[in-house]
Amino acid sequence: MAKLYDLLKSVNVLESWNEKDLEVTGLAYNSKSVEKGNVFVCIKGFKTDGHAYILEAVSKGASALVVEDYQEDWQDIPQFRVEDSRKALAAMSDAYYGHPSQALKTIGITATNGKTSTSFMTNAILEEHGLNTGLIGTVVVKFGDYSEPTKLTTPESLDLHHYFAQMREQNVSHVTMEVSSSALDLSRVGSVDFDIVALNNISREHIDLHGSFEEYFNCKASLIREAGPGKWAILNLDDPYSASLVEETEANVLTYSVETRDGDLVCKDLDLSSGRAKFTVEVRKPFKVGDTSYEPMEFDVELSTPGYHSVYNSMAAIAAGLLNEVPVSTIQKGLKAFGGVERRFEMVFEDDFKILDDHFANYGNINVTLSTLQQMEYSNLKLVYAIRGSRGVTVNRENAEAIAEWAETLGLREVIATLSEPHVSEKDKVTEEELRVFQDVMDKAGIKVHLYRKIDDAINHAISEAEKDDVVLLAGCQGMDPGAKIALEQLSEKRPEMDEEKLFKPLKNRVAGIL
């Protein structure tokens, strides 16, 4: 319970009608979730407008409205007009739950690629240090005994501050969360007190949502630009967009690099021959955090997660670990023990040949994935690619071009493509235009396409042809979510002598594509 006027102190109210200082039982932005005594915050979304659902909200017991447009039909109920109801929802949610993120060491990670893996790695390091942690992101929200698959990379602000409040009640000390560009644009992380923020990389993605690449970058960059004095920003000097922000934040800055070798933390002597990286981290700049002083030094790191991108993700996680005063030996143990995140260059079968599963989301992600394969030792590559449905011609052309650019280097003369039927929903179905642009790019590159409507048939093609020391890469976003499960089931049928428990172990803690 809270007083309405107390919640409104955090909001710039432009106009109000029928003011009353009510006892508030909660907040709601979805009319279906309204309970008696709630304040209903009317949000204008891309497809629906919360103002159109006031009748349902009031009939369910809403006692006050926060609006962007005055509602003449509701003169008997307190109304408070604000310029941006999303920002108002974030500020009021934070106030309602008693500013919970201030009680936590909150780490926010944004990037086009690698947010999930970096967050999981950071959490693994903190857990290895014996801390009571929380994790919020694309795959799951978890803390204590609570774990729930997520629908949004970053939850809506009301849900987010509620999670923080629950974590505070369970004595969580550190929370690591992914911060998406849409979350920044739509104020889902409004009023969150971040202690450490990181921007790992930027490449073309979600351009349709933001209108332009510049707007997309500015959304991402706002996480760094808005970090205040006394906070820390982790930036990747190998990425020009991340590097450009070094002088654009009031926060303390800790940089890292793998290729340019001019970060505060530098990766050197990198060995990726097995697919799993071994390297040395050199701390080149002395810095102090709390009671801990770091002097120039070197230490070795060995990752259990495969992939060149895992090196970058781990460098950001190492920086976060150091900024949380975690001993180097603990960071090393945490990263070595971390087995990876599902569908992020995940090794799901490793016997006479390998099956790798990767979400292959965009041009940048594809480049990093295929550059890792270049450094691995194997005979032939079988690429099973789920064409990205309902993401537009631009994204699909760029993805196809990334594959084509690596084809000669990787000896890739053919691609096994699929529309992923019947496993994708309407919102992820491949359009005729998307299929056409993929085919056009492959034709121009002289790459033969074996096209299958059903994902089962595409995977069966690859597995049936796989020979000793080959790599089968299951690549694609939503369309390839069930790929690992289908592949292992097919292997089980083809090789009944295999130990099923061992074979299906990679699926044990899966969230995506297991139904």
C-alpha positions, 0 to 999 in steps of 0.5 A: 500500500502507498499514498497516491500523492507520494507516488506522484512526487516522482512524476511531472504531472502536467494537469490533474482532475478530481484529485484525491490522495488515495491509498493505492494497492498497486499499479497496472499498465495492462487492463487485464491485470488491474485489481481493486485500488490500482492506479491504471497507467495508460501506455500508448503502444505500437499496436494498442493504446492503453487509453482504449482500455480504461472501461475494463480497468475501471470496471475491475477496480482502478481508482485513478488514471495516469494518462497522456490524453485527458479522458472526458468520459471519466470525469469522476475518477482522478486523472493525472496527465503526463507527457510520457506515461512510460516514464511515469510508470517507471518512476511510480513503480520505483517509488511504490516498491521503495526504490529497490534497485538502490539496495542492490549492486545492479549491473546493466549490459547492452550490446547487439550481440552477446548480452545474454552470454555476458550476463550469464558469465558475470553472474557465474563469476559472482556466484563463484564468489559466494554472492546471492545473485539475481539474473534478468534477461532474454532467457530467464529471470532467476533469483533464490529459488525463483526461475521463470522463462522470459518474454522480453529481454528487459521486462516492463518497468513495473515488472522489473521494479517488482523483481528488484523488490523480491530480490531485496526481500530475499537478500540478493546483493548483486543483480546482472541484467540485459538491457535491450535498445527497446527497453532504453527507448521505451523507458523500461529501465527508467529509475533503475539505479545502475552501479555498473553499465557495459556496452559491448558492441553495436551492429545493425539490428532492430533498425525498423523499430528505431527508424535509423541506425543512428537512433538505434545507437543513441538508444544503446549509448544512453545507458552509458551517457546517463551513468553518473559520477561514482558509477562504472562504465565498461567499454570495448575499444575494438568496437568503434561505437563503444569506444566513441563513448569513453569521453561521453559519460560522467562514470568511471571508465574501464576499457577492454580490447582483444584486437587493438591491444590498447584497453585497460584490460587486454586479451593476448596469446589467444588460442582457439584451436579447439573452439574453446578459448585459452588466453592471457588477460593483461591489466595495463592500468592501475585502478581502485574499486572500494577497498581493492587496488589493482596494479598492472598484472597478468593472469590466464583464463580458460573458457568452457564455452566455445567461440571467438565471441565468448572471448569478448563476452568474457572480457566484459564479464572479467571487467565486471568481476574486478569492479565487484572486487572478486579475486582473480582466482575466483574469476578464473574458476567461475569462467572455467565452470561456466558451461554457456547459454543455450543457443549461443555457439552451444556444443550440443553433440561432440563425438565423431562429429560436432553439432553446434547450435547458434542463434545467428541473429544478424550480420555482426553475430554471423561474422563472429560465429563464422570467424570462430569456425575458421579458427577451429579444426574440422573437416567439412561444415554442414550449415543448416540455416533457418531463414529469419522470418518477418524481420524484413528484406534488409536483415535477410539480405545482410545475413545472406551476404554474411554467409556468402562472404565467409563461404570461400574461406570455410569451403562452403559450397552449399547451404541447407535452408529451411522455413522452419515449418510447422515450428514457427508462429505467424509472427516468425513466418518467412515471407516470399520477399525474405526467401527471394532475397536469400535465394538471390544472394546465394545464387550470386555467390554460386552457393547451392541451396537445399531448401526445406519447408520443414526443419526436421527434413533440413536437419536430417539432410545434414546429419545423414551426410555428416562424417567424421570430424565434420561440423553441423551448424544449426543456425538461426533465431526463432526458426532454429529454436527446436533444432537441437532437440530435433537433431538429438532425437534423430541421432537417437533413432539412427544410433539406438546404442547411444546412452540417451541420458548423455545424448540429451544432457544439453537439453536438460535446462533448456527453455527454448524449443523443448516442447 
